Structures are given as C-alpha cells and as structure tokens.
Amino acid sequence: MIKIQFDHQAFSMQRYGGISRYFANIQKYLANSNEFSYDRGLLFTNNAYIKDQKFPLPEWLWRAFITKDRKIFKYNRKYSKYCMRNHDYDIFHPTYYNPYFLSSIKKPFVLTVHDFIHELFPEYFLPSDDTAHYKSLLIKKAAHIIAISQSTKNDLQKIYDIPDDKVSLVYHGYEPVIGINEPEATAPGPGYILFVGDRPAYKNFFKWITAVTPLLTKYGINIICAGGGEFTKTELDFINRLNIQNKISQVRATEAMLASLYQNALLFAYPSLYEGFGFPILEAFANSCPVAVSNTSCFTEVGGDAAVYFDPYSIESMQMSIDGILSKAVDTEKMRTAGSMQLSRFTMESCMQKTTQVYRSLV
C-alpha cells in the first residue's frame, strides 16, 4: 500500500477555503482506497471540512489550552515535522508553500501549485510577504508538480521553465460539502448580485462595485458579499461615496448558507484580475446560478460556454455584461443548463484518477 504523508498548513490556516477543501477531498478519496493510505500530520484543526475526523488530541483538550490561531499553527507544525521524521511513508504532499519541512523530509514530495498571483501581481502584496520566495524553493525541489489549470501550468513554465514531464495538469473536482454540522440556511430575499470571498486588490472589488452601482438603482437590487470578513474602513468610505450603503451587505456564510445565496442570487459576479482556477464558478454552476466572470487567466477554461465574460479592467465592459443578464437579454435558463453540463467536466473521480497517477509515478 502506498502511504501519502500530508501536513498541517492549509488546515491550520483555513476554516473554509478552496485549498483546504481540495486536500480534504483528496484525503476522503484516499480513505476509501485499497491501494493508498495517508496521514494528515495534524494534531487539531478548526477546519470545517475535516472537523469531524479523529485526531491525535481530543477536541476538548486542545480547546482548553490552545485558543489562539498562531498557537494552533505552531503546535501543528511541530507535529508535522515529527511525522516526517518518524512516520513511514512513500510520498509527502505539503498543503501549502512554507518550506519548513525541507530539513525533515526523507521521501520525494509532490507540490500542488494553485496560482501565480504573488509573482504576477507583486504590487498587491507587502514586501514582507514571502509566499513567492517559498513557492520558488519548493518548485525547484519538488519531485513532481500538479498544476490546477492550464493557465497555471502555462504561468509555471513561463516563470520557472519547468519541463513538461515534471508537471501534471489536474483540474479540481467538484463535490458538494455534506455532513458539516451547520445551522439551517435561511433563503435570503430576491434581488441581489452575489460576490464571494476575500477582497484584496487583485479581486478588483472597487472597480466592480463602481461598475454595478448604476444597475442597483436601475433594477432595484442589492449586492451581497459572502465571506471575506467585514468591510474595512476604506471599503466603507468608498461605499459611502458611491451612496450605496443601503444596497450592499457583507455576511459570514457557512457552506449551507453559501449554497442558499447562490441559489437565490440573480447572478454571481467574479471580477478578479487573476485566479489559478476559480472554484466559486463551479459552486455557482452546482447551484444553478448565472455567472458573469472576467475573461482573464483560467476563467474561460472553467466557465466554458456557460458564463458571460467581461474585461475586468473596463467598467463599461463589466456593466454591460452584468446588465445583459439582469435585463434578460441573455437567456439565463440556457446558462443554467450549460452550467450543469460544464460542471460535469470537473469530477472528483477524474481529479483523483490523475492525482493518484502522479503518486504512483514517484514510488
């Protein structure tokens, strides 16, 4: 049996999020395999996707003594290093880019590269952010690299000149999140555009709300921002200057609530300047929500013919594309049907078939 050793990083950093969901799905499929086994290298976690799993320390014990996120990260990291030194495994698969493990690892490792935002948009990150440096160290030392889209693979090979035989294209697989202990989702009222996730500069939030502001009055609708934390003072100042403070809200959404938000939205808008994959597009398709998305990086790969595209650098382009959906100039029923068909291209079965193929190649 081939044993995969994972580490703590994504599960220490995220309660919800695409990266930890990706690794939780991989581990779920390995758990049902007769060919593979795995270890998480994790003492405890607040992560929603695996919180009901069994861990070395009972939840009551670590919650009693370890309450701060930085301490959770610290102890999980120590435990991950212990696992790498003392556990028997065939392949290591880190869940993010910190190279802390390089001195402890004793077997080849596979690196999943999610995007190149830090490399392509360095102006949007603090000079103290070491993500790009850490990633470059691991890219050069990895036995094999998984790229989650053709766009990401192209960026990888353009920036680092990595040969084809060292990189595998493995798309994310979509699987609904079930079994998470969450309160029942209350369906929100009709008449809103949905924005999902964080709002750092490359997400293009300020230009996008400028573009849609006239449409809020024209159609008598609102904006709901799901996740990403409460609006900052800068965001609130900008919202007030646009005079839309009564037409925009931010909610902290669980997975069940998020599904309800997609299902009841007029459309989901994704105006990012760049993404490595764009998993929320699949979430929207799964919940029959029309999608309006940027025409850059990976988006046309994921959205196919099921989305409406716009130039994220152009206020006019964003406004026209979204207005087309709201005015019914675009057939949203056809979009929903096409979205369901496009979603069928991104299955966990396909993702795991290709991921395990990478694992086998290194044993």
BALOBA-1460 file (C-alpha; in Angstrom, 3 decimals):
// residues 363
<rec num="1" residu="m" x="0.000" y="0.000" z="0.000"/>
<rec num="2" residu="i" x="1.278" y="3.460" z="-0.938"/>
<rec num="3" residu="k" x="1.216" y="5.885" z="2.002"/>
<rec num="4" residu="i" x="0.886" y="9.629" z="1.459"/>
<rec num="5" residu="q" x="2.017" y="11.981" z="4.209"/>
<rec num="6" residu="f" x="0.265" y="15.361" z="4.228"/>
<rec num="7" residu="d" x="1.000" y="18.273" z="6.534"/>
<rec num="8" residu="h" x="-0.953" y="20.801" z="8.549"/>
<rec num="9" residu="q" x="-0.607" y="24.081" z="6.637"/>
<rec num="10" residu="a" x="-3.940" y="24.549" z="4.834"/>
<rec num="11" residu="f" x="-5.885" y="23.077" z="7.762"/>
<rec num="12" residu="s" x="-4.162" y="25.335" z="10.292"/>
<rec num="13" residu="m" x="-4.773" y="28.436" z="8.160"/>
<rec num="14" residu="q" x="-8.316" y="27.933" z="6.901"/>
<rec num="15" residu="r" x="-11.685" y="27.185" z="8.441"/>
<rec num="16" residu="y" x="-13.242" y="27.362" z="4.974"/>
<rec num="17" residu="g" x="-11.395" y="27.811" z="1.704"/>
<rec num="18" residu="g" x="-10.548" y="26.278" z="-1.629"/>
<rec num="19" residu="i" x="-7.111" y="24.908" z="-0.735"/>
<rec num="20" residu="s" x="-8.164" y="23.072" z="2.427"/>
<rec num="21" residu="r" x="-11.283" y="21.804" z="0.633"/>
<rec num="22" residu="y" x="-9.073" y="20.454" z="-2.174"/>
<rec num="23" residu="f" x="-6.905" y="18.485" z="0.256"/>
<rec num="24" residu="a" x="-9.882" y="17.328" z="2.332"/>
<rec num="25" residu="n" x="-11.443" y="15.877" z="-0.826"/>
<rec num="26" residu="i" x="-8.214" y="14.092" z="-1.777"/>
<rec num="27" residu="q" x="-7.951" y="12.576" z="1.699"/>
<rec num="28" residu="k" x="-11.581" y="11.491" z="1.620"/>
<rec num="29" residu="y" x="-10.982" y="9.542" z="-1.571"/>
<rec num="30" residu="l" x="-7.723" y="8.012" z="-0.331"/>
<rec num="31" residu="a" x="-9.579" y="6.833" z="2.794"/>
<rec num="32" residu="n" x="-11.760" y="4.627" z="0.578"/>
<rec num="33" residu="s" x="-8.862" y="3.250" z="-1.468"/>
<rec num="34" residu="n" x="-7.416" y="-0.239" z="-1.274"/>
<rec num="35" residu="e" x="-4.172" y="0.980" z="-2.841"/>
<rec num="36" residu="f" x="-3.422" y="4.110" z="-0.767"/>
<rec num="37" residu="s" x="-3.333" y="5.210" z="2.851"/>
<rec num="38" residu="y" x="-2.488" y="8.602" z="4.305"/>
<rec num="39" residu="d" x="-1.656" y="10.578" z="7.419"/>
<rec num="40" residu="r" x="-2.605" y="14.232" z="7.886"/>
<rec num="41" residu="g" x="0.274" y="15.298" z="10.119"/>
<rec num="42" residu="l" x="-2.256" y="17.268" z="12.124"/>
<rec num="43" residu="l" x="-2.926" y="17.446" z="15.859"/>
<rec num="44" residu="f" x="-6.081" y="19.546" z="15.758"/>
<rec num="45" residu="t" x="-7.948" y="21.959" z="13.485"/>
<rec num="46" residu="n" x="-10.875" y="24.365" z="13.208"/>
<rec num="47" residu="n" x="-11.267" y="23.436" z="9.557"/>
<rec num="48" residu="a" x="-14.904" y="22.701" z="8.707"/>
<rec num="49" residu="y" x="-14.214" y="20.074" z="6.032"/>
<rec num="50" residu="i" x="-12.462" y="17.597" z="8.361"/>
<rec num="51" residu="k" x="-13.521" y="18.732" z="11.844"/>
<rec num="52" residu="d" x="-15.488" y="15.528" z="12.470"/>
<rec num="53" residu="q" x="-12.454" y="13.337" z="11.795"/>
<rec num="54" residu="k" x="-10.390" y="11.679" z="14.508"/>
<rec num="55" residu="f" x="-7.176" y="13.450" z="15.568"/>
<rec num="56" residu="p" x="-4.331" y="12.574" z="17.978"/>
<rec num="57" residu="l" x="-5.617" y="15.043" z="20.586"/>
<rec num="58" residu="p" x="-9.280" y="15.161" z="21.650"/>
<rec num="59" residu="e" x="-11.003" y="18.448" z="20.847"/>
<rec num="60" residu="w" x="-11.869" y="19.281" z="24.471"/>
<rec num="61" residu="l" x="-8.206" y="19.055" z="25.463"/>
<rec num="62" residu="w" x="-6.689" y="21.364" z="22.870"/>
<rec num="63" residu="r" x="-9.570" y="23.826" z="23.067"/>
<rec num="64" residu="a" x="-8.995" y="24.085" z="26.822"/>
<rec num="65" residu="f" x="-5.331" y="25.010" z="26.492"/>
<rec num="66" residu="i" x="-4.782" y="26.307" z="22.954"/>
<rec num="67" residu="t" x="-7.125" y="29.069" z="21.901"/>
<rec num="68" residu="k" x="-5.094" y="31.337" z="19.626"/>
<rec num="69" residu="d" x="-4.680" y="30.557" z="15.914"/>
<rec num="70" residu="r" x="-0.930" y="31.191" z="15.994"/>
<rec num="71" residu="k" x="-0.519" y="28.564" z="18.728"/>
<rec num="72" residu="i" x="-2.595" y="26.080" z="16.746"/>
<rec num="73" residu="f" x="-0.294" y="26.690" z="13.781"/>
<rec num="74" residu="k" x="2.841" y="26.367" z="15.941"/>
<rec num="75" residu="y" x="1.924" y="23.022" z="17.526"/>
<rec num="76" residu="n" x="0.588" y="21.568" z="14.284"/>
<rec num="77" residu="r" x="3.831" y="22.482" z="12.530"/>
<rec num="78" residu="k" x="5.876" y="20.734" z="15.216"/>
<rec num="79" residu="y" x="3.699" y="17.660" z="14.867"/>
<rec num="80" residu="s" x="4.015" y="17.671" z="11.063"/>
<rec num="81" residu="k" x="7.804" y="17.715" z="11.388"/>
<rec num="82" residu="y" x="7.605" y="14.858" z="13.900"/>
<rec num="83" residu="c" x="5.551" y="12.820" z="11.418"/>
<rec num="84" residu="m" x="8.025" y="13.424" z="8.622"/>
<rec num="85" residu="r" x="10.932" y="12.294" z="10.779"/>
<rec num="86" residu="n" x="9.289" y="9.313" z="12.452"/>
<rec num="87" residu="h" x="6.466" y="8.006" z="10.274"/>
<rec num="88" residu="d" x="6.872" y="5.557" z="7.464"/>
<rec num="89" residu="y" x="5.512" y="6.988" z="4.207"/>
<rec num="90" residu="d" x="6.237" y="6.886" z="0.480"/>
<rec num="91" residu="i" x="5.353" y="10.399" z="-0.709"/>
<rec num="92" residu="f" x="4.956" y="13.741" z="1.015"/>
<rec num="93" residu="h" x="2.309" y="16.187" z="-0.226"/>
<rec num="94" residu="p" x="2.511" y="19.592" z="1.547"/>
<rec num="95" residu="t" x="-0.733" y="21.527" z="1.702"/>
<rec num="96" residu="y" x="0.860" y="24.954" z="1.125"/>
<rec num="97" residu="y" x="4.171" y="26.583" z="0.299"/>
<rec num="98" residu="n" x="6.084" y="27.024" z="3.556"/>
<rec num="99" residu="p" x="9.406" y="25.113" z="3.115"/>
<rec num="100" residu="y" x="9.810" y="24.390" z="6.865"/>
<rec num="101" residu="f" x="9.856" y="20.655" z="6.101"/>
<rec num="102" residu="l" x="12.854" y="20.531" z="3.757"/>
<rec num="103" residu="s" x="15.287" y="19.573" z="6.518"/>
<rec num="104" residu="s" x="12.964" y="16.858" z="7.858"/>
<rec num="105" residu="i" x="11.664" y="15.167" z="4.743"/>
<rec num="106" residu="k" x="13.038" y="11.766" z="3.789"/>
<rec num="107" residu="k" x="10.973" y="10.925" z="0.700"/>
<rec num="108" residu="p" x="10.047" y="12.677" z="-2.590"/>
<rec num="109" residu="f" x="7.339" y="15.320" z="-2.413"/>
<rec num="110" residu="v" x="4.562" y="16.420" z="-4.738"/>
<rec num="111" residu="l" x="3.703" y="20.120" z="-4.845"/>
<rec num="112" residu="t" x="0.298" y="21.418" z="-5.908"/>
<rec num="113" residu="v" x="0.635" y="24.908" z="-7.392"/>
<rec num="114" residu="h" x="-2.610" y="26.845" z="-7.160"/>
<rec num="115" residu="d" x="-1.743" y="30.148" z="-8.847"/>
<rec num="116" residu="f" x="0.927" y="32.775" z="-9.506"/>
<rec num="117" residu="i" x="-0.795" y="35.822" z="-8.073"/>
<rec num="118" residu="h" x="2.204" y="36.793" z="-5.939"/>
<rec num="119" residu="e" x="4.578" y="36.552" z="-8.892"/>
<rec num="120" residu="l" x="2.383" y="38.330" z="-11.454"/>
<rec num="121" residu="f" x="0.903" y="40.986" z="-9.153"/>
<rec num="122" residu="p" x="3.657" y="41.706" z="-6.596"/>
<rec num="123" residu="e" x="2.440" y="45.298" z="-6.214"/>
<rec num="124" residu="y" x="-0.645" y="43.984" z="-4.396"/>
<rec num="125" residu="f" x="1.347" y="42.333" z="-1.589"/>
<rec num="126" residu="l" x="3.534" y="43.598" z="1.237"/>
<rec num="127" residu="p" x="7.321" y="43.404" z="0.713"/>
<rec num="128" residu="s" x="7.449" y="41.153" z="3.785"/>
<rec num="129" residu="d" x="5.197" y="38.535" z="2.135"/>
<rec num="130" residu="d" x="7.497" y="35.563" z="1.446"/>
<rec num="131" residu="t" x="4.976" y="33.403" z="-0.413"/>
<rec num="132" residu="a" x="6.600" y="33.794" z="-3.845"/>
<rec num="133" residu="h" x="10.063" y="33.048" z="-2.429"/>
<rec num="134" residu="y" x="8.852" y="29.986" z="-0.532"/>
<rec num="135" residu="k" x="6.985" y="28.703" z="-3.562"/>
<rec num="136" residu="s" x="10.050" y="29.049" z="-5.778"/>
<rec num="137" residu="l" x="12.129" y="26.975" z="-3.319"/>
<rec num="138" residu="l" x="9.595" y="24.161" z="-3.379"/>
<rec num="139" residu="i" x="9.031" y="24.269" z="-7.146"/>
<rec num="140" residu="k" x="12.754" y="23.713" z="-7.687"/>
<rec num="141" residu="k" x="12.966" y="20.819" z="-5.217"/>
<rec num="142" residu="a" x="9.653" y="19.012" z="-5.837"/>
<rec num="143" residu="a" x="9.782" y="15.577" z="-7.440"/>
<rec num="144" residu="h" x="6.609" y="16.442" z="-9.345"/>
<rec num="145" residu="i" x="4.232" y="19.400" z="-9.629"/>
<rec num="146" residu="i" x="0.466" y="19.417" z="-10.000"/>
<rec num="147" residu="a" x="-0.968" y="22.483" z="-11.765"/>
<rec num="148" residu="i" x="-4.701" y="23.011" z="-11.222"/>
<rec num="149" residu="s" x="-5.390" y="24.653" z="-14.607"/>
<rec num="150" residu="q" x="-3.746" y="25.019" z="-17.996"/>
<rec num="151" residu="s" x="-3.390" y="28.723" z="-17.236"/>
<rec num="152" residu="t" x="-1.471" y="27.923" z="-14.040"/>
<rec num="153" residu="k" x="0.680" y="25.389" z="-15.866"/>
<rec num="154" residu="n" x="1.488" y="27.966" z="-18.551"/>
<rec num="155" residu="d" x="2.485" y="30.510" z="-15.890"/>
<rec num="156" residu="l" x="4.602" y="27.915" z="-14.097"/>
<rec num="157" residu="q" x="6.528" y="27.027" z="-17.238"/>
<rec num="158" residu="k" x="6.877" y="30.627" z="-18.326"/>
<rec num="159" residu="i" x="8.240" y="31.807" z="-14.972"/>
<rec num="160" residu="y" x="10.337" y="28.773" z="-13.996"/>
<rec num="161" residu="d" x="10.962" y="26.927" z="-17.262"/>
<rec num="162" residu="i" x="9.765" y="23.618" z="-15.800"/>
<rec num="163" residu="p" x="9.835" y="20.715" z="-18.276"/>
<rec num="164" residu="d" x="6.577" y="19.016" z="-19.286"/>
<rec num="165" residu="d" x="7.472" y="15.682" z="-17.725"/>
<rec num="166" residu="k" x="7.684" y="17.277" z="-14.262"/>
<rec num="167" residu="v" x="4.198" y="18.862" z="-14.394"/>
<rec num="168" residu="s" x="0.736" y="17.307" z="-14.496"/>
<rec num="169" residu="l" x="-2.446" y="19.236" z="-15.223"/>
<rec num="170" residu="v" x="-5.085" y="18.103" z="-12.720"/>
<rec num="171" residu="y" x="-8.289" y="20.118" z="-12.549"/>
<rec num="172" residu="h" x="-10.134" y="20.485" z="-9.273"/>
<rec num="173" residu="g" x="-13.029" y="18.114" z="-8.843"/>
<rec num="174" residu="y" x="-16.299" y="19.486" z="-7.545"/>
<rec num="175" residu="e" x="-18.057" y="17.686" z="-4.742"/>
<rec num="176" residu="p" x="-20.827" y="19.163" z="-2.588"/>
<rec num="177" residu="v" x="-19.882" y="19.688" z="1.040"/>
<rec num="178" residu="i" x="-22.162" y="17.485" z="3.116"/>
<rec num="179" residu="g" x="-22.176" y="16.341" z="6.698"/>
<rec num="180" residu="i" x="-20.866" y="19.616" z="8.136"/>
<rec num="181" residu="n" x="-22.727" y="20.466" z="11.330"/>
<rec num="182" residu="e" x="-24.171" y="23.848" z="10.377"/>
<rec num="183" residu="p" x="-27.381" y="25.717" z="11.158"/>
<rec num="184" residu="e" x="-30.145" y="25.603" z="8.577"/>
<rec num="185" residu="a" x="-29.649" y="28.153" z="5.838"/>
<rec num="186" residu="t" x="-32.306" y="30.836" z="5.589"/>
<rec num="187" residu="a" x="-33.060" y="31.772" z="2.000"/>
<rec num="188" residu="p" x="-32.352" y="35.490" z="1.533"/>
<rec num="189" residu="g" x="-34.783" y="37.771" z="-0.227"/>
<rec num="190" residu="p" x="-34.696" y="38.035" z="-4.010"/>
<rec num="191" residu="g" x="-32.971" y="40.721" z="-5.992"/>
<rec num="192" residu="y" x="-29.234" y="40.681" z="-5.398"/>
<rec num="193" residu="i" x="-25.897" y="40.148" z="-7.134"/>
<rec num="194" residu="l" x="-23.561" y="37.812" z="-5.265"/>
<rec num="195" residu="f" x="-19.840" y="38.428" z="-4.662"/>
<rec num="196" residu="v" x="-17.981" y="35.611" z="-2.892"/>
<rec num="197" residu="g" x="-14.731" y="35.529" z="-0.938"/>
<rec num="198" residu="d" x="-11.878" y="37.815" z="0.002"/>
<rec num="199" residu="r" x="-11.490" y="41.299" z="-1.453"/>
<rec num="200" residu="p" x="-7.739" y="42.033" z="-1.818"/>
<rec num="201" residu="a" x="-6.682" y="44.349" z="-4.652"/>
<rec num="202" residu="y" x="-6.411" y="41.740" z="-7.402"/>
<rec num="203" residu="k" x="-10.038" y="40.729" z="-6.734"/>
<rec num="204" residu="n" x="-10.975" y="44.066" z="-8.381"/>
<rec num="205" residu="f" x="-13.731" y="44.836" z="-5.879"/>
<rec num="206" residu="f" x="-13.614" y="48.657" z="-6.038"/>
<rec num="207" residu="k" x="-13.788" y="48.885" z="-9.823"/>
<rec num="208" residu="w" x="-16.500" y="46.249" z="-9.914"/>
<rec num="209" residu="i" x="-18.855" y="47.963" z="-7.440"/>
<rec num="210" residu="t" x="-18.299" y="51.209" z="-9.354"/>
<rec num="211" residu="a" x="-19.472" y="49.375" z="-12.486"/>
<rec num="212" residu="v" x="-22.585" y="47.846" z="-10.933"/>
<rec num="213" residu="t" x="-23.716" y="50.863" z="-8.862"/>
<rec num="214" residu="p" x="-25.970" y="52.293" z="-11.638"/>
<rec num="215" residu="l" x="-27.560" y="48.860" z="-12.074"/>
<rec num="216" residu="l" x="-28.589" y="48.686" z="-8.422"/>
<rec num="217" residu="t" x="-30.883" y="51.678" z="-8.902"/>
<rec num="218" residu="k" x="-31.959" y="50.704" z="-12.409"/>
<rec num="219" residu="y" x="-33.226" y="47.287" z="-11.280"/>
<rec num="220" residu="g" x="-33.922" y="47.989" z="-7.606"/>
<rec num="221" residu="i" x="-31.474" y="45.317" z="-6.449"/>
<rec num="222" residu="n" x="-28.661" y="44.878" z="-3.919"/>
<rec num="223" residu="i" x="-25.199" y="43.325" z="-3.565"/>
<rec num="224" residu="i" x="-24.420" y="40.589" z="-1.045"/>
<rec num="225" residu="c" x="-20.757" y="39.867" z="-0.297"/>
<rec num="226" residu="a" x="-20.346" y="36.405" z="1.217"/>
<rec num="227" residu="g" x="-17.235" y="35.822" z="3.314"/>
<rec num="228" residu="g" x="-14.078" y="37.881" z="3.103"/>
<rec num="229" residu="g" x="-14.547" y="39.474" z="6.511"/>
<rec num="230" residu="e" x="-16.393" y="42.632" z="7.451"/>
<rec num="231" residu="f" x="-15.952" y="45.658" z="5.227"/>
<rec num="232" residu="t" x="-12.846" y="47.657" z="6.090"/>
<rec num="233" residu="k" x="-12.979" y="51.375" z="6.847"/>
<rec num="234" residu="t" x="-11.555" y="52.067" z="3.396"/>
<rec num="235" residu="e" x="-14.226" y="49.910" z="1.764"/>
<rec num="236" residu="l" x="-16.968" y="51.574" z="3.816"/>
<rec num="237" residu="d" x="-15.708" y="55.046" z="2.852"/>
<rec num="238" residu="f" x="-15.761" y="54.040" z="-0.815"/>
<rec num="239" residu="i" x="-19.249" y="52.518" z="-0.500"/>
<rec num="240" residu="n" x="-20.496" y="55.720" z="1.156"/>
<rec num="241" residu="r" x="-19.030" y="57.866" z="-1.627"/>
<rec num="242" residu="l" x="-20.975" y="55.751" z="-4.133"/>
<rec num="243" residu="n" x="-24.046" y="56.247" z="-1.915"/>
<rec num="244" residu="i" x="-24.892" y="52.527" z="-1.924"/>
<rec num="245" residu="q" x="-24.504" y="51.858" z="1.810"/>
<rec num="246" residu="n" x="-28.121" y="50.682" z="1.945"/>
<rec num="247" residu="k" x="-27.726" y="48.442" z="-1.083"/>
<rec num="248" residu="i" x="-24.694" y="46.362" z="-0.111"/>
<rec num="249" residu="s" x="-24.091" y="43.980" z="2.790"/>
<rec num="250" residu="q" x="-21.461" y="41.527" z="3.951"/>
<rec num="251" residu="v" x="-22.395" y="38.180" z="5.525"/>
<rec num="252" residu="r" x="-20.345" y="35.477" z="7.174"/>
<rec num="253" residu="a" x="-21.642" y="32.449" z="5.314"/>
<rec num="254" residu="t" x="-21.315" y="28.771" z="6.194"/>
<rec num="255" residu="e" x="-21.263" y="26.272" z="3.329"/>
<rec num="256" residu="a" x="-25.015" y="25.690" z="3.689"/>
<rec num="257" residu="m" x="-25.716" y="29.409" z="3.714"/>
<rec num="258" residu="l" x="-23.447" y="29.955" z="0.729"/>
<rec num="259" residu="a" x="-25.349" y="27.360" z="-1.287"/>
<rec num="260" residu="s" x="-28.579" y="29.182" z="-0.479"/>
<rec num="261" residu="l" x="-27.036" y="32.506" z="-1.513"/>
<rec num="262" residu="y" x="-26.030" y="31.078" z="-4.904"/>
<rec num="263" residu="q" x="-29.451" y="29.516" z="-5.434"/>
<rec num="264" residu="n" x="-31.314" y="32.767" z="-4.796"/>
<rec num="265" residu="a" x="-28.946" y="35.223" z="-6.495"/>
<rec num="266" residu="l" x="-29.758" y="36.952" z="-9.775"/>
<rec num="267" residu="l" x="-26.163" y="36.207" z="-10.740"/>
<rec num="268" residu="f" x="-22.728" y="35.512" z="-9.313"/>
<rec num="269" residu="a" x="-20.047" y="38.007" z="-10.353"/>
<rec num="270" residu="y" x="-16.339" y="37.160" z="-10.334"/>
<rec num="271" residu="p" x="-14.325" y="40.242" z="-11.425"/>
<rec num="272" residu="s" x="-10.831" y="39.104" z="-10.357"/>
<rec num="273" residu="l" x="-7.875" y="40.174" z="-12.442"/>
<rec num="274" residu="y" x="-6.345" y="36.717" z="-11.970"/>
<rec num="275" residu="e" x="-7.091" y="33.336" z="-10.369"/>
<rec num="276" residu="g" x="-5.418" y="29.960" z="-10.570"/>
<rec num="277" residu="f" x="-8.662" y="28.057" z="-11.015"/>
<rec num="278" residu="g" x="-11.812" y="29.858" z="-9.861"/>
<rec num="279" residu="f" x="-13.602" y="27.220" z="-7.780"/>
<rec num="280" residu="p" x="-16.593" y="29.508" z="-6.965"/>
<rec num="281" residu="i" x="-17.579" y="29.243" z="-10.639"/>
<rec num="282" residu="l" x="-18.216" y="25.529" z="-10.102"/>
<rec num="283" residu="e" x="-20.124" y="26.275" z="-6.895"/>
<rec num="284" residu="a" x="-22.346" y="28.670" z="-8.852"/>
<rec num="285" residu="f" x="-22.932" y="26.088" z="-11.595"/>
<rec num="286" residu="a" x="-23.814" y="23.474" z="-8.968"/>
<rec num="287" residu="n" x="-26.435" y="25.804" z="-7.525"/>
<rec num="288" residu="s" x="-27.948" y="26.891" z="-10.880"/>
<rec num="289" residu="c" x="-26.666" y="30.449" z="-10.561"/>
<rec num="290" residu="p" x="-25.849" y="32.505" z="-13.702"/>
<rec num="291" residu="v" x="-22.186" y="33.549" z="-13.826"/>
<rec num="292" residu="a" x="-20.555" y="36.769" z="-15.042"/>
<rec num="293" residu="v" x="-16.775" y="36.493" z="-14.882"/>
<rec num="294" residu="s" x="-13.507" y="38.054" z="-16.043"/>
<rec num="295" residu="n" x="-12.073" y="36.995" z="-19.382"/>
<rec num="296" residu="t" x="-8.538" y="36.629" z="-17.957"/>
<rec num="297" residu="s" x="-6.307" y="33.757" z="-16.763"/>
<rec num="298" residu="c" x="-8.148" y="30.472" z="-16.124"/>
<rec num="299" residu="f" x="-11.755" y="31.647" z="-16.255"/>
<rec num="300" residu="t" x="-12.666" y="30.578" z="-19.777"/>
<rec num="301" residu="e" x="-11.213" y="27.121" z="-19.015"/>
<rec num="302" residu="v" x="-13.518" y="26.686" z="-16.048"/>
<rec num="303" residu="g" x="-16.553" y="28.614" z="-17.283"/>
<rec num="304" residu="g" x="-16.551" y="27.362" z="-20.876"/>
<rec num="305" residu="d" x="-19.689" y="28.396" z="-22.789"/>
<rec num="306" residu="a" x="-21.761" y="28.579" z="-19.602"/>
<rec num="307" residu="a" x="-20.690" y="32.040" z="-18.405"/>
<rec num="308" residu="v" x="-20.830" y="35.633" z="-19.591"/>
<rec num="309" residu="y" x="-17.379" y="37.230" z="-19.818"/>
<rec num="310" residu="f" x="-16.170" y="40.798" z="-19.379"/>
<rec num="311" residu="d" x="-12.937" y="42.772" z="-19.369"/>
<rec num="312" residu="p" x="-12.166" y="43.293" z="-15.649"/>
<rec num="313" residu="y" x="-10.109" y="46.388" z="-16.444"/>
<rec num="314" residu="s" x="-13.122" y="48.079" z="-18.079"/>
<rec num="315" residu="i" x="-16.008" y="49.494" z="-16.038"/>
<rec num="316" residu="e" x="-18.103" y="49.705" z="-19.199"/>
<rec num="317" residu="s" x="-17.465" y="46.049" z="-20.114"/>
<rec num="318" residu="m" x="-18.396" y="44.806" z="-16.621"/>
<rec num="319" residu="q" x="-21.531" y="46.941" z="-16.558"/>
<rec num="320" residu="m" x="-22.721" y="45.828" z="-19.996"/>
<rec num="321" residu="s" x="-22.167" y="42.115" z="-19.319"/>
<rec num="322" residu="i" x="-23.974" y="42.145" z="-15.987"/>
<rec num="323" residu="d" x="-26.766" y="44.334" z="-17.407"/>
<rec num="324" residu="g" x="-27.241" y="41.716" z="-20.135"/>
<rec num="325" residu="i" x="-28.085" y="39.093" z="-17.514"/>
<rec num="326" residu="l" x="-30.265" y="41.374" z="-15.398"/>
<rec num="327" residu="s" x="-32.237" y="42.644" z="-18.398"/>
<rec num="328" residu="k" x="-32.812" y="39.059" z="-19.640"/>
<rec num="329" residu="a" x="-31.057" y="39.906" z="-22.898"/>
<rec num="330" residu="v" x="-29.049" y="36.805" z="-22.032"/>
<rec num="331" residu="d" x="-31.068" y="33.595" z="-21.644"/>
<rec num="332" residu="t" x="-30.367" y="32.657" z="-18.032"/>
<rec num="333" residu="e" x="-32.171" y="29.311" z="-18.335"/>
<rec num="334" residu="k" x="-29.765" y="28.305" z="-21.075"/>
<rec num="335" residu="m" x="-26.912" y="29.494" z="-18.860"/>
<rec num="336" residu="r" x="-28.112" y="27.258" z="-16.029"/>
<rec num="337" residu="t" x="-28.349" y="24.229" z="-18.332"/>
<rec num="338" residu="a" x="-24.924" y="24.941" z="-19.801"/>
<rec num="339" residu="g" x="-23.522" y="25.405" z="-16.285"/>
<rec num="340" residu="s" x="-24.706" y="21.970" z="-15.234"/>
<rec num="341" residu="m" x="-23.072" y="20.439" z="-18.322"/>
<rec num="342" residu="q" x="-19.832" y="22.341" z="-17.735"/>
<rec num="343" residu="l" x="-19.749" y="21.213" z="-14.104"/>
<rec num="344" residu="s" x="-19.789" y="17.574" z="-15.235"/>
<rec num="345" residu="r" x="-16.286" y="18.082" z="-16.698"/>
<rec num="346" residu="f" x="-14.851" y="18.633" z="-13.207"/>
<rec num="347" residu="t" x="-15.471" y="15.459" z="-11.226"/>
<rec num="348" residu="m" x="-13.610" y="14.197" z="-8.170"/>
<rec num="349" residu="e" x="-13.216" y="10.856" z="-9.936"/>
<rec num="350" residu="s" x="-11.198" y="12.498" z="-12.715"/>
<rec num="351" residu="c" x="-9.228" y="14.612" z="-10.260"/>
<rec num="352" residu="m" x="-8.307" y="11.595" z="-8.140"/>
<rec num="353" residu="q" x="-7.519" y="9.365" z="-11.095"/>
<rec num="354" residu="k" x="-4.884" y="11.855" z="-12.243"/>
<rec num="355" residu="t" x="-3.647" y="12.661" z="-8.727"/>
<rec num="356" residu="t" x="-3.064" y="9.004" z="-7.857"/>
<rec num="357" residu="q" x="-1.352" y="8.554" z="-11.202"/>
<rec num="358" residu="v" x="1.159" y="11.184" z="-10.074"/>
<rec num="359" residu="y" x="1.630" y="9.380" z="-6.743"/>
<rec num="360" residu="r" x="2.237" y="6.031" z="-8.450"/>
<rec num="361" residu="s" x="4.819" y="7.538" z="-10.787"/>
<rec num="362" residu="l" x="7.020" y="8.531" z="-7.810"/>
<rec num="363" residu="v" x="7.035" y="5.223" z="-5.932"/>
